[in-house]
Amino acid sequence: MAVVSGAWDRTARQWVVETGETMILAPIETGRENVYAVIYLPDTTMIANAGPVVGESSVRIWDAKKGHPPQITHE
């Protein structure tokens, strides 16, 4: 089982519940924004995160297995 968390340090991480280890070798760096919401769809390989940027908000979609940079879907 896996859990995805978002944090004040501008990262989203995917964790193995049983061991507490991260499944992604490097945390997903979201840039200058805190991560306020994260969703993970287990039947896909994508993680979406949302966070505010001064004066606007954004939603980004990541490759859950590799931690590749996001595709910005709304900004």
N, C-alpha and C positions, 0 to 999 in steps of 0.2 A: 504494500500500500504506500502511496506517496501523498505528500502534502506540499502545497505551494504557499510560500509566505512572501509578504511585501514588508519593507522596513524603511525606517527613517534614514538609513545609510544609502538610500537610492539603489537598492538591490532587490531583486526578486529571486528567490531560491526554491529549488525543488528538493525535498527531503525524503529519505526512506524512513518511514515511521518506526519500524522495528529497531533500527540501529542509530538513527539520528544523523546519519551520513548524508551529504548532499549528493544527488544523482547527477547534477551538472558540475563538472570539474571546477569551473569558474562561475561565480555568481553573475547573473545578468545585470549589467550596468545600465541603468535607465537614464543616466545623464544627470541633469541638474535638479530633477524633481524627486520628491519623496514618493513612495509607492503607497497609495491609499486603498487600492482594490486590485485583486488578482483573481483570475478564473483559469482553471485548467480543465480541458475536456479530455478525459482518459482515452477516448477512442480516436484521438488525433495526436499530432505531435506539436501542438501549439499551446502557448500560454499567452493570455492577454493581460495587460496591466494598465491601470489608469492612475493618473496623478496630476496635480495642478502645476501649471507654469504661470508665472506672474501674469495676470490678466486673461488667462485662458486655461483650458484643460486639454489633455490628450489621451488617446487610447493607442497602445502599441501592441503588435502581435509578434511573438518570438518563436523561434524553433526550440522546443522544449528539450530536445536531446543534445543539441550542440551549443545552445546559448548564442546563436547568431544575432547580429543587430536586428532591430525591429523593422517591420514595415509600418509606417505611420498611417493609420486609417482615418484619423480625425484629429485636427489640431486647430 
